[in-house]
């Protein structure tokens, strides 16, 4: 099988992997990549790099990359790489600019992952996933549960502090 082009999804997974290795081997690298509102002017790369930060858990890193592959790949194939890149940039910068405006530090790919889940569930609602690799659940129901959690956590943090939750989706 001959591949016609390289996909952005593969590049994102590579970037996540590279940052995961970097952050587990070099002390302080997570802090250097996290978005800290007061330091954005001197560290503008953090407007993007915050989302590549993962904790030290290889399990959650694997789950995050699996979700990225399963949901981003079909979106990119149906939209094309340029439109998927636009989607990624809007989701990424939407969350980072909102976090800067309200002064909230930001790290991790939860914002983009949530946005990806909602978009995937809208376009492919009948796709079935195996929750915990066992329980079959349609993605539209996962999105409903995620939306409920998002609303609850946003309200629990207060209106202004919970704003990046909504902006990242």
QUIDAVEN-V774845 format. One record per backbone hydrogen bond with DSSP energy under -1.0 kcal/mol. CO is the residue of the C=O (numbers start at 1). NH is the residue of the N-H. Records with the same first field share a line. If there is no record, write none. Layout:
CO: NH ; NH
//
This chain:
7: 11
8: 12
9: 13
10: 14
11: 15
12: 16
13: 17
14: 18
15: 19
16: 20
17: 21
18: 22
19: 23
20: 24
21: 25
22: 26
26: 29
28: 32
29: 33
30: 34
35: 106
36: 39
37: 40
39: 43
43: 46
44: 47
45: 48 ; 49
46: 50
48: 51
49: 52
50: 53 ; 108
57: 61
58: 62
59: 63
60: 64
61: 65
62: 66
63: 67
64: 68
65: 69
66: 70
67: 71
68: 72
69: 73
71: 75
72: 76
73: 77
74: 78
75: 79
76: 80
80: 84
81: 85
82: 86
83: 87
84: 88
85: 89
86: 90
87: 91
88: 92
89: 93
90: 94
91: 95
92: 96
93: 97
94: 98
95: 99
96: 100
97: 101
98: 102
99: 104
106: 35
109: 113
110: 114
111: 115
112: 116
113: 117
114: 118
115: 119
116: 120
117: 121
118: 122
119: 123
120: 124
124: 127
125: 140
127: 139
129: 137
130: 133
131: 134 ; 135
135: 131
137: 129
138: 141 ; 142
139: 143
140: 144
141: 145
142: 146
143: 147
144: 148
145: 149
146: 150
147: 151
148: 152
149: 153
150: 154
151: 155
152: 156
153: 157
158: 162
160: 163
162: 166
163: 167
164: 168
166: 169
//
